Amino acid sequence: MNKLVLALSTLAFAASLGSAAAQTARTATIQPGKPARVAVVTALKRDCSLGEVGSIRVVTAPKNGSLVVRGGKLKTPANFRCPSVETPVQALFYEPNRNYQGADEIAYETRSTDGSVQSFTLKITVTSKPAAAPSGGLQEL
């Protein structure tokens, strides 16, 4: 009986590690009063052909700003999995509240063209110091 309890405990622990590993943490420094693109998903499949554009779903909204998801087109960077390809995209933009400086946080999920889902937490610092790009803007999905 103790072996069964130990096996079930180990399985539950491994499952909890799997769900925690699926959550990716990122950081961004954003200037006050300016919207900033914090995430992008493309319409590119693994073989670099175009499919249906991926999607972004906000899980936790910011407390000190607002979010908007916009569609558009972007050319992928030269170092991307599919370099220099113009693709439809969905982009997530964060804009801090007027005159706000300090910390904020959002959580969102992205769905790729193949249907795989990734979860992200973004810790945001709003400051008048020069902005740093979010860690990871164009995601390899």
C-alpha positions in Angstrom: 0.0 0.0 0.0 2.8 2.4 0.8 4.4 1.8 -2.6 1.1 2.8 -4.3 0.9 6.0 -2.2 4.5 6.8 -3.1 3.9 6.1 -6.8 0.8 8.3 -6.8 2.7 11.1 -5.0 5.6 10.9 -7.4 3.2 11.0 -10.4 1.3 14.0 -8.9 4.7 15.8 -8.3 5.8 15.1 -11.9 2.5 16.4 -13.2 2.8 19.6 -11.2 6.3 20.1 -12.6 5.0 19.6 -16.1 2.4 22.3 -15.7 4.8 24.7 -14.1 7.3 24.2 -16.9 4.7 25.2 -19.4 4.5 28.7 -17.9 7.3 31.0 -19.3 8.3 34.1 -17.3 9.5 37.2 -19.2 10.3 40.8 -18.3 9.9 44.1 -20.0 10.8 47.8 -19.3 8.3 50.2 -20.8 8.2 54.0 -20.8 5.1 55.7 -19.3 2.4 57.0 -21.7 3.6 54.9 -24.6 2.0 51.6 -25.9 4.6 48.8 -26.3 4.3 45.6 -28.2 4.9 42.8 -25.7 4.1 39.6 -27.7 3.6 38.5 -31.3 2.4 35.3 -32.9 2.7 34.5 -36.6 0.8 32.5 -39.2 3.9 30.4 -40.0 3.8 26.7 -39.8 6.9 24.6 -38.8 7.8 24.2 -42.5 7.6 28.0 -42.9 4.5 27.8 -45.1 1.6 30.1 -44.1 -1.3 28.8 -42.1 -4.0 30.4 -40.0 -2.6 33.2 -37.8 -2.0 32.2 -34.2 -3.9 33.8 -31.4 -3.3 35.5 -28.1 -5.6 35.2 -25.0 -5.2 37.4 -22.0 -5.4 35.4 -18.8 -4.6 38.1 -16.2 -5.1 41.8 -17.1 -2.7 44.4 -15.8 -3.6 46.4 -12.7 -1.8 49.6 -13.9 -2.4 49.7 -17.6 -4.4 48.3 -20.5 -3.9 45.6 -23.2 -5.1 45.4 -26.8 -4.6 42.6 -29.3 -4.2 43.8 -32.9 -3.8 42.0 -36.2 -1.3 43.0 -38.9 1.6 41.9 -40.9 5.3 41.7 -40.1 8.5 40.6 -41.8 10.3 38.1 -39.6 13.9 38.9 -38.5 16.9 37.3 -40.3 17.6 35.2 -37.2 14.1 33.8 -36.9 13.3 30.1 -37.7 11.7 31.3 -41.0 13.9 34.4 -41.9 12.6 37.4 -43.8 9.1 36.1 -44.4 6.1 38.5 -44.4 3.4 37.0 -42.4 0.1 37.9 -40.8 0.4 38.3 -37.0 -1.5 38.9 -33.8 0.3 41.3 -31.5 -0.3 42.1 -27.9 0.3 45.7 -26.8 0.5 47.1 -23.2 0.0 50.7 -22.4 0.6 51.9 -18.8 -2.0 54.2 -17.1 -1.3 57.9 -17.5 1.5 59.1 -15.2 2.0 55.6 -13.8 5.5 54.4 -13.0 6.2 51.1 -11.2 5.6 47.4 -11.5 2.8 45.6 -13.3 2.2 42.1 -14.5 0.1 40.2 -17.1 -0.5 36.6 -18.0 -1.4 35.5 -21.5 -1.6 32.4 -23.7 -0.6 32.0 -27.3 -1.9 29.4 -29.7 0.2 28.6 -32.7 -1.0 27.6 -36.2 -0.7 23.9 -35.2 -2.9 24.4 -32.1 -0.2 24.2 -29.5 -0.7 26.5 -26.5 2.0 28.3 -24.5 1.4 30.3 -21.3 3.4 33.4 -20.3 3.8 35.7 -17.4 5.2 39.1 -18.2 6.6 41.2 -15.3 6.6 44.8 -16.5 8.6 47.8 -15.1 7.2 51.2 -16.2 9.9 53.8 -15.9 11.0 56.9 -17.6 14.5 55.4 -18.1 15.3 54.2 -21.6 13.1 51.2 -22.6 14.4 47.7 -23.0 12.6 45.4 -25.4 10.5 42.7 -23.9 12.4 39.4 -23.6 11.3 37.4 -26.6 8.9 39.5 -28.7 8.5 37.3 -31.9 7.8 33.9 -30.5 9.0 30.6 -31.9 5.8 28.6 -31.7 
